[in-house]
Amino acid sequence: MSDGLDIVGLSAWYGTDRVLADVQMEIRPGQVTAIIGPSGCGKSTLLRCLNRMHEELPNARATGSVMFGDWDLYAPDSDPTDVRLHIGMVFQRPNPFPTMTVFENVVAGLKLRGHYDRVNLKERAEQAMRQAGVWDELKDRLNKPGGRLSGGQQQRLCIARALAVEPQVLLMDEPASALDPISTQLVEDTIVQLKNEVTIVIVTHNMQQAARISDRTAFMLRESAERPAALIEIDDTRQMFTKPIDKRTEAYITGRFG
Amino acid sequence: MSELRPPTRLKSVALRKAKSAAFTGLLWLTGAIAMVPLVLIIGYVLIKGTPVMSGAFFTQTAPPPGMPGGGMAQAFMGTGLIVGIGTLFSVPLGVLTAVYLSEYGRGRLATVVRFVAEILLSTPSIVAGAFIWAVVVTTMHSFSAIAGSIALTVLMWPIITRATEETLRLVPNDLREAALALGVPRWKMVLRIVIPTAGSGILTAVMLAVARGFGETAPILLTSLGNDFINTNPLQPTDAVPLRIYNYAQSAFTQWQSLAWGGAVSLLAAVLVLSIGARILSDRQQRRLG
C-alpha cells in the first residue's frame, strides 16, 4: 500500500495571476480520487502541482505544502526530479516518444534513470503492459515504433510507461478525453484494477466517469476571472453525486452550469 | 427565367474558365522563368567543366603556368581539411548554443545570444575573414588551414544555431513533459529525448552549414592563402577549391581556366548533393513529427 498525499495551503500562480488559492485536500492512499469542475477551474493546475510539473511552465510557481508521508514535496531541499520518481503522470494527449519502439517507450523511465538490466527490463515491461491492458495487443509489436499505434493504444502505452517505474501515486490529466469509447473503457478498467496498488488522482471532464471509477470526488470552481480557483468540496463519490453539501456542487452535478 | 439564363451563364462560365487557364499559364510561366537561371548556370558550368574532369584532375596538383595536364588535388584536400576542422568547431558550438536557446534560455542573456547569432548570420564573409586575419593570422605569423577553419566557424556557427534551434522548437512540448514526469533530469531529457527527436533536423542544419563552408572564398583568401601543393598540416597555408577557382579564373592560361571550370563543377555538385540531402532529411523529419 502506497502513501497518500496531504495538500496543505497550496496556491499556484502564473506570473502575478493567482490561479489556485489555499487548497486543503487529502488524497487517501490506495484510492481513486477524481477532480471535477468546469473548464478553467484549476483542476489540471492542482494536479500538476502534485508532482511539481506546474513549475515547468514559463513564469509558473506554487507555494504551500504537499505532504507525502513525512516528506514535504515543496520543502526547499526537495528536488522535483525525486518527487517525480515517486509520483507519475499520464497526460491528456498520448505522448509516446517517436524515436523509440513500443518496448523502449515502456522502459524509457527505467533506462533514463540508469537501469540497464535487460532481463529485468523485459519483465517490468510485460508487467506494466499487462497492468495497462496493452500486453495482448502489442506483445507481437514490441519493436514497432511507438508513434505508429492508434490513439487509444498510444495512451495505454503511456500508462504502461508511467507504471513501469512503479510510482506510488499516479496522476492522470483527463487521460481518456481524446479516446474513443472502447479505449476509454480499457483505460477505466486499468484504473479500477490499479486501485489498492497505486494511489490515483484523476482529473476528468466526464462526471459519469468520475462516478464510475472514483472512491472520492473533489469539486473545484473558479467563480470569476478576478478570483483564484478553489476547492469547493471533497467527499465520498457516492455522497457527492447524491447528496452534495454545497449548493454550487449540486448545481454543477445536476448540469445547471459548466 | 431558366429559358433566358442558360446562354449568358454558359458564356460567363466559359469566360471564367478561359481567365483561369490564362492565369494558371502565367503562373507556370513565371515558375519556369525562375528556373531558367539555375538551368543555365548548371548547364554552362557542366559544358565548360566536365571535359577537364578526369582521374588526373582529382589526383594531380597544380600544373606549371602554360603547361597542359595537372589537377586540383591540393585544393580538394585543402577544402576537406579546412571545412572538416571548421565543422568540428562549429557543430558542437552551434548545437550547444541552440540547445541553450531552446531549452534553457529564458532571460536577457538568451535575447543577447540570439541577437548576436542573428548579427553573425548576416555578417559579410569578407568581414569574418578580415577579422580572423587580424586576430589569428597576424598573431600566428602565418596563413594556415586552421585560420580558415576559424573564419568558416564564424560563418557556420550561426547557421547551425539558427537552424537547430528551429528544429528543437518543433519537438512537441508533450515529449519534454513526458520525460520530466518520469523523474528524468532535465539535461538527460534534452540529451536522450529532445536531441534524438530533432535528430535529422540537426543533421540538415549541419549539411547546410557545410555547403556554405565549401563555397566560401573571401574568408579563406585572407586566412588560408592557398598552396600549389598538397598540405595536410593545419598550421600551414592551404589551398581550397573556391580559392583555386578564383585564382585560375583570372589567369591568362587556358589550361588553368578549364581547371577552374572543373573546380566549379565539383563545388556545384557538392553543394547540390548536400542541399538535396538536407531537403530529403527535413521532409522525413516533418513527416515523423507531423
HADDOCK unambig.tbl for C-alpha pairs under 7 A between the chains (distance, minus, plus):
assign (segid A and resid 81 and name CA) (segid B and resid 183 and name CA) 4.78 0.50 0.50
assign (segid A and resid 81 and name CA) (segid B and resid 184 and name CA) 6.44 0.50 0.50
assign (segid A and resid 81 and name CA) (segid B and resid 185 and name CA) 6.06 0.50 0.50
assign (segid A and resid 82 and name CA) (segid B and resid 183 and name CA) 6.38 0.50 0.50
assign (segid A and resid 84 and name CA) (segid B and resid 181 and name CA) 5.57 0.50 0.50
assign (segid A and resid 84 and name CA) (segid B and resid 182 and name CA) 6.00 0.50 0.50
assign (segid A and resid 84 and name CA) (segid B and resid 183 and name CA) 4.46 0.50 0.50
assign (segid A and resid 85 and name CA) (segid B and resid 182 and name CA) 6.21 0.50 0.50
assign (segid A and resid 85 and name CA) (segid B and resid 183 and name CA) 4.53 0.50 0.50
assign (segid A and resid 88 and name CA) (segid B and resid 181 and name CA) 6.04 0.50 0.50
assign (segid A and resid 88 and name CA) (segid B and resid 182 and name CA) 6.19 0.50 0.50
assign (segid A and resid 89 and name CA) (segid B and resid 181 and name CA) 5.90 0.50 0.50
assign (segid A and resid 95 and name CA) (segid B and resid 174 and name CA) 5.98 0.50 0.50
assign (segid A and resid 95 and name CA) (segid B and resid 175 and name CA) 5.96 0.50 0.50
assign (segid A and resid 95 and name CA) (segid B and resid 178 and name CA) 6.79 0.50 0.50
assign (segid A and resid 97 and name CA) (segid B and resid 175 and name CA) 6.43 0.50 0.50
assign (segid A and resid 98 and name CA) (segid B and resid 197 and name CA) 6.93 0.50 0.50
assign (segid A and resid 99 and name CA) (segid B and resid 196 and name CA) 6.95 0.50 0.50
assign (segid A and resid 99 and name CA) (segid B and resid 197 and name CA) 5.92 0.50 0.50
assign (segid A and resid 109 and name CA) (segid B and resid 182 and name CA) 5.46 0.50 0.50
assign (segid A and resid 112 and name CA) (segid B and resid 184 and name CA) 6.37 0.50 0.50
assign (segid A and resid 113 and name CA) (segid B and resid 184 and name CA) 6.39 0.50 0.50
assign (segid A and resid 162 and name CA) (segid B and resid 182 and name CA) 6.68 0.50 0.50
